Amino acid sequence: MSKPPTLTLPPCARAYPLDTDRGAFAVHDARPEGGAPIGTVLLVPGFTAGKEDFIAMLAPLAAAGFRAVAVDGRGQHESSGPRHEQAYSQRELALDVLAQARAVQASGDGPLHLLGHSLGGLITRAAVLLDAAPFASLTALSSGPAAIDAPQQARVRMLIDALGSLDMESVWQAMRDLDPPEAADDTTPPEIRAYLHRRWLNTVPEQLIATGRQMLEEPDRVAELARTGLATHVISGAVDYAWPVPWLDAMAERLSAHRTVIQGAEHSPNAEQPERTAKALTAFWTTTP
């Protein structure tokens, strides 16, 4: 489960519901001060996650001249969603991303770059395969070529089974019971712990079940993505338990993509090393035609 280092929005950002032709989505929207953006980036979070996972990157992205819009997808945290799994098919979620892109582009804030973290990388890839035209680039952040690695598949299957028979609070408590012994020494601030609990309870269980299955069943669509000709960036931590780093290296090679490894980070470089990650991202975006 991703864990933001802070919940405090920087002065350059505000929280509001982004109205689209597919409904409203809760966003954090950061803008550079003292001038028009040189570009915009739409940030799509991963499994069990939310827009707050990008909060520590908002200020450095804005300082580099970019408007950054981090979004809760449908059924995630502060964006509402239906209580049936069909609403969370990958196609539906990809169409949401395209609707978000249209709403963000209405402001005319330069070229639009798309980034998906983890599960969000699969969803944003699906959006690009439906329509790559709105985007100047796609960044897969800790997101791989197909289904997640086998040990993580086992964990996700356990979670899906639990969600099918227990309420969200009971599943939360069961997950805490499975925490390793070192979790007792967790130094996470109380407000972050409270947020993680709240985010979990706010997320629609059918969203977790449907998207969990997507991570188990995702086919390899790298060749399809390569054929779009869209500029791509594969970025990860030095260790990744969902999609091992060698998988990501090979995916980048198949895509002829820019490749970045963030030292000192694992599956969530955006939260674990936000300054380094933001620097790598803006370097890519500023050199993308």
C-alpha positions in Angstrom: 0.0 0.0 0.0 1.5 3.3 -1.1 2.1 5.9 1.7 2.4 9.6 1.0 5.1 11.4 3.1 2.7 14.4 3.7 -0.9 15.4 3.3 -0.3 19.1 3.1 -1.0 20.7 -0.2 1.7 23.2 -1.3 0.6 26.8 -1.9 0.7 26.3 -5.6 -2.0 23.6 -5.5 -5.7 23.3 -4.8 -8.2 20.5 -4.3 -11.5 20.5 -6.2 -13.8 18.2 -8.3 -12.8 18.2 -11.9 -15.9 18.1 -14.0 -15.8 15.9 -17.1 -18.2 14.4 -19.6 -18.0 11.2 -17.6 -18.6 12.7 -14.2 -16.6 14.6 -11.5 -13.2 13.4 -10.2 -11.4 14.6 -7.1 -8.1 16.2 -8.1 -5.1 18.1 -6.7 -4.2 20.7 -9.3 -0.8 22.5 -9.0 0.2 25.4 -11.3 3.5 27.2 -11.7 3.6 30.7 -10.2 4.3 33.8 -12.2 3.7 32.4 -15.7 1.9 30.1 -18.0 2.7 26.4 -17.8 5.1 24.9 -20.4 3.0 21.8 -20.2 0.5 19.8 -18.2 0.8 16.3 -16.7 -2.1 14.1 -15.7 -1.1 11.8 -12.8 -3.1 8.5 -12.4 -2.6 6.5 -9.1 -2.3 2.8 -8.6 -4.1 0.0 -6.7 -5.5 0.9 -3.3 -4.1 4.4 -3.9 -5.1 7.9 -4.5 -4.1 11.4 -5.7 -2.3 12.1 -2.4 0.5 9.7 -3.5 1.7 12.5 -5.8 1.4 15.3 -3.3 5.1 15.6 -2.6 5.9 16.0 -6.3 3.4 18.8 -6.9 5.7 21.7 -5.8 8.8 20.5 -7.7 6.7 19.8 -10.9 5.2 23.3 -10.7 8.6 24.9 -10.0 9.8 23.3 -13.2 7.0 25.0 -15.1 4.4 22.2 -15.3 0.8 22.2 -14.3 0.3 18.9 -12.5 -3.2 17.3 -12.0 -3.3 14.3 -9.7 -6.7 12.4 -9.8 -8.7 9.9 -7.8 -10.2 7.5 -10.3 -13.8 6.4 -10.1 -14.4 4.5 -6.9 -11.1 5.7 -5.4 -11.0 7.6 -2.2 -12.8 11.0 -2.9 -14.2 10.1 -6.3 -17.5 8.2 -6.1 -18.2 5.1 -8.1 -21.0 2.5 -8.6 -21.3 -0.7 -6.6 -20.9 -3.1 -9.5 -17.7 -4.5 -11.0 -18.6 -3.8 -14.6 -18.1 -0.1 -13.9 -14.4 -0.8 -13.3 -13.5 -2.6 -16.5 -10.2 -1.5 -17.9 -12.0 0.1 -20.9 -14.3 2.1 -18.6 -11.4 3.4 -16.6 -9.4 4.2 -19.7 -12.4 6.2 -21.0 -12.4 8.1 -17.7 -8.7 9.0 -18.3 -9.5 10.3 -21.8 -12.4 12.4 -20.3 -10.1 13.8 -17.7 -7.6 14.6 -20.4 -10.3 16.5 -22.3 -11.3 18.5 -19.2 -7.7 19.3 -18.3 -6.8 20.3 -21.9 -9.7 22.8 -22.0 -7.5 25.2 -20.2 -4.9 25.1 -23.0 -1.9 24.8 -20.7 0.6 23.4 -23.1 1.2 19.8 -24.3 -0.4 17.1 -22.1 1.8 14.3 -20.7 0.2 11.2 -19.1 1.6 9.3 -16.2 0.3 6.1 -14.5 1.7 4.6 -11.4 1.5 0.8 -10.9 -2.1 -0.2 -11.8 -2.5 3.3 -13.2 0.2 2.4 -15.7 -2.0 -0.3 -17.1 -5.0 2.0 -17.2 -3.2 4.8 -18.9 -1.7 2.4 -21.4 -5.2 1.3 -22.3 -6.3 4.9 -22.7 -3.4 5.6 -25.1 -4.3 2.5 -27.1 -7.8 3.8 -27.4 -6.6 7.3 -28.4 -3.0 8.5 -28.3 -3.8 11.8 -30.0 -4.4 13.9 -26.8 -0.9 13.1 -25.3 2.6 14.2 -25.9 4.0 11.3 -23.9 3.2 8.4 -21.6 5.2 7.5 -18.5 4.9 4.1 -16.9 5.9 4.6 -13.2 6.6 1.2 -11.5 4.2 -0.4 -14.0 5.2 -3.4 -16.2 4.4 -5.1 -19.5 1.7 -7.6 -18.3 0.4 -9.2 -15.1 2.2 -8.7 -11.8 4.8 -11.2 -10.5 3.6 -14.5 -9.1 4.1 -13.8 -5.3 2.2 -10.6 -5.6 -0.6 -12.4 -7.6 -1.1 -14.6 -4.6 -1.5 -11.6 -2.3 -4.0 -10.0 -4.6 -6.0 -13.2 -4.9 -6.2 -13.3 -1.1 -7.4 -9.8 -1.0 -10.1 -10.4 -3.7 -11.3 -13.4 -1.8 -11.5 -11.4 1.4 -13.4 -8.5 -0.3 -15.9 -11.0 -1.6 -16.9 -12.1 1.9 -16.0 -9.4 4.4 -16.7 -5.7 4.9 -14.0 -3.1 4.3 -13.2 -2.6 8.0 -12.9 -6.3 8.6 -10.5 -6.7 5.6 -8.5 -3.7 6.9 -8.1 -5.4 10.3 -7.2 -8.7 8.7 -4.5 -7.0 6.7 -3.1 -5.4 9.8 -3.0 -8.8 11.5 -0.8 -10.1 8.6 1.7 -7.2 9.0 5.2 -8.5 9.6 6.7 -8.1 13.2 8.8 -5.1 12.2 5.5 -3.2 11.5 5.2 -2.7 15.2 8.2 -0.3 14.9 6.4 1.7 12.2 7.3 5.4 12.5 4.5 6.6 10.2 2.9 9.8 11.6 -0.6 9.3 13.1 -2.2 11.6 10.6 -0.8 9.5 7.7 -2.0 6.3 9.3 -5.4 7.8 9.8 -5.5 8.8 6.1 -4.5 5.4 4.9 -7.4 3.9 6.9 -9.8 6.5 5.6 -8.7 6.1 2.0 -9.2 2.3 2.3 -12.7 2.7 3.7 -13.6 5.3 1.0 -12.6 3.0 -1.8 -15.4 1.1 -3.5 -14.7 -2.7 -2.9 -15.9 -3.6 -6.4 -13.3 -1.2 -7.8 -10.6 -3.1 -5.8 -11.9 -6.5 -7.0 -12.2 -5.6 -10.6 -8.8 -3.8 -10.8 -7.1 -6.5 -8.8 -8.2 -9.0 -11.4 -6.8 -6.8 -14.1 -3.4 -7.0 -12.4 -3.7 -10.8 -12.4 -4.8 -11.1 -16.0 -3.2 -8.2 -17.9 -1.9 -9.4 -21.3 1.4 -8.1 -22.7 0.5 -5.1 -24.8 3.9 -3.6 -25.2 4.0 -4.2 -29.0 0.7 -2.4 -29.4 2.0 0.6 -27.4 5.2 0.7 -29.5 3.1 0.9 -32.6 1.5 4.1 -31.5 4.8 5.9 -31.8 4.1 7.9 -28.7 7.2 9.0 -26.7 7.4 6.8 -23.6 9.3 6.8 -20.3 9.7 3.7 -18.1 10.7 4.8 -14.5 11.0 2.7 -11.4 12.7 2.3 -8.1 15.9 0.2 -7.7 13.7 -2.6 -6.4 10.2 -3.5 -7.4 8.1 -6.4 -6.0 5.2 -6.1 -8.4 7.1 -5.9 -11.7 10.7 -6.9 -11.2 13.3 -4.3 -12.4 14.6 -6.6 -15.2 11.1 -6.8 -16.6 10.9 -3.1 -16.7 14.4 -2.8 -18.3 13.2 -5.2 -21.1 10.0 -3.4 -21.6 11.8 -0.1 -22.0 14.1 -1.7 -24.6 11.1 -3.1 -26.5 9.5 0.4 -26.5 12.7 2.2 -27.3 11.7 4.2 -24.3 13.6 6.5 -22.0 14.5 4.5 -18.8 15.1 5.9 -15.4 15.9 4.0 -12.1 15.4 6.1 -8.9 17.9 5.0 -6.3 16.6 4.8 -2.8 13.1 3.9 -4.0 11.1 0.8 -4.4 7.5 0.5 -5.8 6.5 4.1 -5.1 9.3 6.5 -6.2 6.7 9.3 -6.3 6.2 9.0 -2.5 9.6 7.6 -1.5 11.9 9.9 -3.5 9.6 12.7 -4.8 12.3 15.2 -5.6 14.5 12.8 -7.6 11.4 11.4 -9.4 10.1 14.9 -10.3 13.5 15.9 -11.6 13.7 12.8 -13.8 10.2 13.4 -15.1 10.6 17.0 -15.9 13.9 16.3 -17.7 12.0 13.8 -19.9 9.1 16.1 -20.6 11.1 19.1 -21.4 13.0 17.2 -24.1 9.9 15.5 -25.6 9.0 17.1 -28.9 
